Amino acid sequence: MANSSTGGPQKRNSVKAPLIFSAVLAVVAGVATMIFATGGAEKDLRLDLGLTAMGIAFIASLLVSSLLLMTEKPNPDHLSEGSGVHRSSAKIPGGAGNVGKPKTAPPADDAANGTRPSDPTA
């Protein structure tokens, strides 16, 4: 069995459940179409319409269930860390993570010049 990106055993998606679901749905759709498409008790069952509805229902339900299985697969954790081009904007100086934070003034180099910073209250 293959290992996932977290190191544990990888959970494999089985195709048995979607196939059974699609087959049952196709049989129900085919039987219902054969019965309701006859137009009365004296007429023969419409086998052609029933088989057509059965095929369409099978393919459509199998497609939907397979797409739902593909979207269920979670992404590995290392993809959300952000490195390189797609790095997190919270870690960039001046990026989106710094919006709304109070700005800190750079330290004054007035002590090197021998002057004092002016007192705004004086």
Secondary structure, DSSP 8 states (H G I E B T S, - for coil): --B-TTSSB-----SHHHHHHHHHHHHHHHHHHHHHTS-STTS---HHHHHHHHHHHHHHHHHHHHHHHHHH----GGGGS--GGG--GGGSTTSGGGTTS--------HHHHT-----TT-
